[in-house]
């Protein structure tokens, strides 16, 4: 065997062994689409459960059916300041501890109660108080962005609420009782 080949193989093996401890082989990888947030797939699923609790599916599609969690994460990733992004992600990480590990398995009423409780949290300057502030920030922004993303979705704008580019023709001699209400519930 050639000494150069042996030294090269030893160097490659040593370098590979040196890199193995730095590799993270966990199954919950960070999603690459939201590079500023460092959100994992399980956190995105939790966000989906929260947004689907805010706007559940029924006769019309719910928030999870029209990919509102993706809208929320894109808005936070692209439009929020670094400080607000940090508060949002910290609130997202602290929410399972606040709500309990089986939040997704709770009934709809119990999830709604937990979210209502979280929306009204007020914290102080302690570490626990800061977690409460972050949870309230996370839930308030999730609620606002869920409603915004849901109402601005193509499904709502084309199939549920009739969208017209122009408000319609002007007719000044119409009684208010004759005006038809838009179809809000499909």
Secondary structure, DSSP 8 states (H G I E B T S, - for coil): --HHHHHHHHHHHHHHHHHHTT----S--B-TT-TTTT-BHHHHHHHHHHHHHHS--SSS--TTTTTHHHHHHHHHHHHS-HHHHHHHHHHHHHHHHHH-TTGGGS-HHHHHHHHHHHHT----SSHHHHHHHHHHHHHHHHHHHHHHHHHTSHHIIIIIS---SS-----SS--GGG-----S--
